[in-house]
Amino acid sequence: MLRYLPFLLILALWIYAFVDCLNTPENEVRGLPKLAWVFVILLFGEVLVGPVAWLIAGRPRRAPARAAERQWVAPDDNPDFLRSLNRDRDKD
């Protein structure tokens, strides 16, 4: 059973790269046109050249999310929330 593991890992990487390439918008693909990347992945997938090339050279770079945008602020520390309370109090 263990002798099939390398084949299954190669197949999984091949399928992942193929699906990732198909789901990537055309304008975000780097290096080659999207159709060319699909052919590279399919033709050279068995020897891992195609999928690895896609992951390194063709896949779009993801910009890291800023920590400040993802950080949750409690309502009593949020300046916008506190301003809205002041506005509500002034209306009454």
C-alpha positions as CSV (number, residue, x, y, z in Angstrom):
1,M,0.0,0.0,0.0
2,L,2.8,2.4,0.8
3,R,4.3,2.0,-2.7
4,Y,1.2,3.8,-4.1
5,L,1.8,6.9,-1.9
6,P,4.2,8.7,-4.3
7,F,1.9,8.2,-7.2
8,L,-1.1,9.5,-5.1
9,L,0.9,12.6,-4.0
10,I,1.9,13.4,-7.6
11,L,-1.7,12.9,-8.7
12,A,-3.0,15.1,-5.9
13,L,-0.6,17.9,-6.9
14,W,-1.5,17.5,-10.5
15,I,-5.2,17.8,-9.8
16,Y,-4.7,20.7,-7.4
17,A,-2.6,22.7,-9.9
18,F,-5.1,22.0,-12.8
19,V,-8.1,23.1,-10.8
20,D,-6.3,26.1,-9.4
21,C,-5.3,27.2,-12.9
22,L,-8.9,26.8,-14.2
23,N,-10.3,28.8,-11.3
24,T,-7.8,31.6,-11.6
25,P,-9.1,34.6,-13.6
26,E,-7.3,35.2,-16.9
27,N,-6.1,38.6,-16.0
28,E,-4.3,37.4,-12.9
29,V,-2.3,34.6,-14.5
30,R,1.4,35.3,-14.8
31,G,3.9,34.3,-17.4
32,L,1.9,32.6,-20.1
33,P,-1.8,32.7,-21.2
34,K,-4.1,30.6,-19.1
35,L,-4.7,28.1,-21.9
36,A,-0.9,27.6,-22.2
37,W,-0.7,26.9,-18.5
38,V,-3.4,24.3,-18.7
39,F,-1.5,22.5,-21.5
40,V,1.8,22.7,-19.5
41,I,0.1,21.3,-16.4
42,L,-1.5,18.5,-18.3
43,L,1.4,17.5,-20.5
44,F,4.1,17.7,-17.9
45,G,2.1,16.8,-14.8
46,E,3.3,13.2,-14.5
47,V,6.9,14.4,-14.0
48,L,5.8,17.3,-11.7
49,V,7.3,19.9,-14.0
50,G,3.9,21.4,-15.0
51,P,2.3,21.7,-11.6
52,V,5.4,23.0,-9.9
53,A,5.9,25.5,-12.7
54,W,2.4,26.7,-12.3
55,L,2.7,27.1,-8.5
56,I,6.0,29.0,-8.8
57,A,5.7,31.0,-12.0
58,G,2.1,31.1,-13.1
59,R,0.0,31.4,-10.0
60,P,-1.0,35.0,-9.0
61,R,0.7,36.4,-6.0
62,R,-1.5,36.9,-3.1
63,A,-1.0,40.1,-1.2
64,P,-0.8,39.4,2.6
65,A,-3.7,40.9,4.5
66,R,-2.9,43.7,6.8
67,A,-3.1,43.0,10.5
68,A,-5.0,46.2,11.2
69,E,-7.7,45.3,8.8
70,R,-8.3,41.8,10.3
71,Q,-8.0,43.0,13.9
72,W,-11.3,43.1,15.7
73,V,-11.8,46.2,17.9
74,A,-14.2,46.1,20.9
75,P,-17.0,48.6,20.7
76,D,-15.9,50.6,23.7
77,D,-12.4,51.0,22.0
78,N,-13.7,51.8,18.5
79,P,-13.6,55.5,17.8
80,D,-16.3,55.4,15.2
81,F,-18.7,53.7,17.6
82,L,-18.0,56.2,20.3
83,R,-18.6,59.1,17.9
84,S,-21.9,57.5,16.9
85,L,-22.9,57.4,20.6
86,N,-22.1,61.1,21.0
87,R,-24.2,61.9,17.9
88,D,-27.1,59.9,19.3
89,R,-26.8,61.6,22.7
90,D,-26.7,65.0,21.1
91,K,-29.9,64.3,19.1
92,D,-31.8,63.4,22.3
